[in-house]
Amino acid sequence: MLSTISHITKTFWIVTILFIGLGLAEPERETTVRVAPESEVVISGTTNVNQFTCTYNLEELELPIRLVYDDKKEQIQFKNARLKLANDCFDCGGRNINKDFRALLKSEQYPVVELKLLHVDPPSNGQQKIGVGMEIKIAGVSRVYETKLECELESNICVKGTLPLKLTDFGLEPPKKVLGMIKVDNEIKVNIALQLNEV
């Protein structure tokens, strides 16, 4: 009898703790944003003789993006904040270099570059820089980066910054041209200037 009462009491406390825990948990929130036309995503790099810049045509991102996030005190954690950038929408300034760029990213097999926002650390001490956790997927390989970006909060959200990457981190071999005399450097830069308008 005593063991039965003890079992019932234990079960009661477990159920009570679960309900309290669920009640205190912060609910998920969601919003919808649109990427403004003045936004930019640019991939740039250098060779031993010159440099190249590939700018994304953001008309591909006209549809609103739905964001689901947990608004915690220490950081905002996102669940589906993802931009899919079609490789053939990057313009590097010429037909041949566009072709080389798409070949470098193995576009036939992996046609998109994905940028996924994982979390944002709110700014501190009145600074405009925020800590950002981001997952980048190129040629089927994902890497997670922690970086600092500038953030302006007015009637919209504007996030700006540059993230250096290495091609070899994504299993990509820096290409060589003209019998190996022109060589692309291993490091490239992703320059982001996104203006997000809540709708």
C-alpha positions in Angstrom: 0.0 0.0 0.0 2.7 2.4 1.0 4.6 1.6 -2.3 1.5 2.4 -4.3 1.0 5.7 -2.6 4.7 6.5 -3.1 4.4 5.6 -6.8 1.2 7.8 -7.2 2.9 10.7 -5.4 6.1 10.4 -7.5 4.0 10.3 -10.7 2.0 13.4 -9.6 5.2 15.4 -9.0 6.6 14.4 -12.4 3.4 15.5 -14.2 3.3 18.7 -12.2 6.9 19.6 -13.1 6.3 18.9 -16.8 3.3 21.2 -16.9 5.1 23.9 -15.0 8.0 23.5 -17.4 5.8 23.8 -20.4 4.0 26.8 -19.0 7.3 28.6 -18.5 8.7 27.8 -21.9 8.8 30.7 -24.3 6.4 30.2 -27.2 7.8 30.2 -30.7 7.1 33.4 -32.6 6.9 34.1 -36.3 7.0 36.9 -38.7 7.3 37.4 -42.5 9.9 39.6 -44.1 10.7 40.7 -47.7 14.2 41.4 -49.0 14.3 44.9 -50.3 15.6 45.6 -53.8 18.6 47.6 -52.5 20.0 44.6 -50.7 23.1 42.9 -52.0 24.8 39.5 -51.8 28.3 39.5 -53.5 30.9 36.8 -53.7 34.4 38.2 -54.5 37.8 36.8 -54.8 41.3 37.3 -56.3 43.7 35.5 -58.6 47.4 36.0 -59.0 46.7 38.6 -61.8 43.3 40.2 -61.0 40.1 40.1 -59.0 36.5 39.1 -59.6 33.2 40.1 -58.2 30.0 38.0 -58.6 26.7 39.9 -57.7 23.5 38.0 -57.0 20.3 39.1 -58.8 18.0 39.5 -55.8 14.8 39.5 -58.0 14.8 35.8 -57.2 14.0 36.7 -53.6 10.9 38.8 -54.1 8.6 36.3 -52.4 8.2 37.0 -48.6 10.2 34.8 -46.3 8.5 33.3 -43.2 10.7 33.2 -40.1 10.1 31.1 -37.0 12.2 32.0 -34.0 12.6 31.6 -30.2 13.0 35.0 -28.6 15.3 34.2 -25.6 17.1 36.7 -23.4 20.6 35.7 -24.4 20.0 35.2 -28.1 17.3 34.8 -30.8 17.3 31.3 -32.3 15.9 30.8 -35.8 14.4 27.7 -37.2 13.9 28.2 -40.9 15.7 31.5 -41.8 17.2 30.3 -45.1 18.1 32.0 -48.3 18.6 29.8 -51.3 20.7 31.5 -54.0 20.6 29.9 -57.5 24.2 29.8 -58.8 23.1 30.9 -62.3 21.8 34.1 -60.8 25.3 35.3 -59.9 26.7 37.8 -62.5 30.5 37.9 -62.5 30.6 40.4 -65.4 31.0 38.2 -68.4 29.8 35.0 -70.1 33.1 33.1 -69.7 33.7 34.1 -66.1 30.1 33.3 -65.2 30.6 29.8 -66.7 33.8 29.3 -64.8 32.1 30.4 -61.5 29.3 28.0 -62.0 31.7 25.2 -62.8 33.7 26.0 -59.6 30.6 25.7 -57.5 29.7 22.3 -59.2 26.4 23.9 -60.3 25.1 21.0 -62.4 25.1 18.8 -59.3 24.5 21.5 -56.6 22.6 24.4 -58.3 22.2 26.6 -55.2 24.2 28.3 -52.4 22.3 28.2 -49.1 22.7 30.8 -46.3 20.9 29.7 -43.1 20.7 32.1 -40.1 21.0 30.0 -36.9 21.0 32.6 -34.1 21.5 36.3 -33.4 23.0 37.7 -30.2 21.5 41.1 -29.4 23.8 44.1 -29.4 25.3 45.2 -26.1 26.4 48.6 -24.7 24.7 50.5 -27.5 26.8 49.0 -30.2 25.4 48.3 -33.6 27.3 45.0 -34.1 25.5 41.7 -33.4 26.9 38.2 -33.1 25.5 35.9 -35.8 25.6 32.1 -36.1 25.3 31.2 -39.8 25.4 27.9 -41.8 26.6 28.2 -45.4 26.2 25.4 -47.8 28.2 25.3 -51.1 28.5 22.4 -53.4 26.6 20.2 -51.0 29.0 20.9 -48.1 27.8 22.8 -45.0 29.9 24.8 -42.6 28.9 26.8 -39.5 30.4 30.3 -38.9 30.3 32.7 -36.0 30.8 36.3 -37.0 29.9 39.9 -36.2 27.7 41.9 -38.5 26.5 45.5 -38.4 22.8 45.8 -37.7 20.5 48.9 -38.0 17.0 48.7 -36.5 14.6 51.4 -37.7 11.4 50.8 -39.6 13.2 47.8 -41.1 16.2 45.6 -40.4 19.5 46.1 -42.2 22.3 43.6 -41.7 25.7 44.3 -43.3 29.1 42.5 -43.1 31.8 40.5 -44.9 32.5 36.8 -44.2 35.8 35.3 -45.4 35.6 31.7 -46.6 38.0 29.1 -48.0 37.1 27.2 -51.1 38.9 24.1 -49.7 36.5 24.1 -46.7 33.8 23.1 -49.1 35.8 20.5 -50.9 36.4 22.9 -53.8 39.8 23.1 -55.6 40.9 26.6 -56.5 40.9 26.5 -60.3 43.8 27.2 -62.6 43.6 28.7 -66.1 45.9 29.2 -69.1 48.2 26.2 -68.4 48.3 27.0 -64.7 49.5 30.6 -65.1 46.3 32.1 -63.7 45.4 30.7 -60.3 42.4 31.6 -58.1 43.2 32.2 -54.5 41.7 29.9 -51.9 40.0 32.6 -49.9 36.8 34.2 -51.1 34.6 36.8 -49.4 30.8 36.8 -49.0 29.6 40.4 -48.7 26.1 40.7 -47.3 23.9 43.9 -47.2 20.4 42.7 -46.5 17.5 45.1 -45.8 14.6 43.1 -44.5 11.1 44.8 -44.4 8.5 43.2 -42.1 5.2 42.6 -43.9 
